């Protein structure tokens, strides 16, 4: 069976932590920022984790696990 190729677009968007969680960036921080509050923009800068139902799909794209 051939090796599974890593999806390069996914590899640039997600990072795996030492505990196995998948970190991601938050959306809505690229443009149309003038109407958003400073607090909202600051909180959108922080990283988040991928939710459990989506982890399998992301891991498959990254070539991790099964």
N, C-alpha and C positions, 0 to 999 in steps of 0.2 A: 504494500500500500504506500502511495507517495506521501511525502511530507505535506502538511497543511500550510499554505502560504499565509503570512500575516497580512491582514487588510491594512494598508499603509495609512489610509485616511483615518481609520479607527485608532491606529497606533499613535497618531499625532494628537488625538483628542482625549485619550484615556491613559491613566497610569495605574499600575497595580501596587498596592501597599504591601508591606511585609506580612500583614495579617490576612492578605488575600482579598481585601475590599478593593473596589475599583473607584478611583477618584475621577471627577469630571469637573469641567468649568460650568458656570451658570450661563443661561441665555439672557438675551435682552440687554447686553452691555456694549453693543457695537455702534449704534447710531440712534438718532432721535433722543439724545440724552438731555436736552435742554428742559424738557417737560417733566423729567424724573427728579425726584427729591434727592438731595445729597446722601441721605441715609440709605435710600434704596440702592443707589449706585455703589455705595461703599459695601453694602451687603451682597450685591451681585458679584463683587470682586472675589469673594471668598469661594473656596472650592467646596464641592458637595460630593456625595457618594451616590453611585448608581443603585437604584432600588433592586430588591431581590428578584422580582419577576423579570427584570431586564438583564440581570447578570449573566445568564446563560448565553444570550445572544451576543453580548459584548465579548465574553470569553471565547466564543467560537470565532468571532472576527479577529481576535488577538492571537488565536492559536494556542490558547491555554486549556489544559484539561482535556475533556473528552469532546 
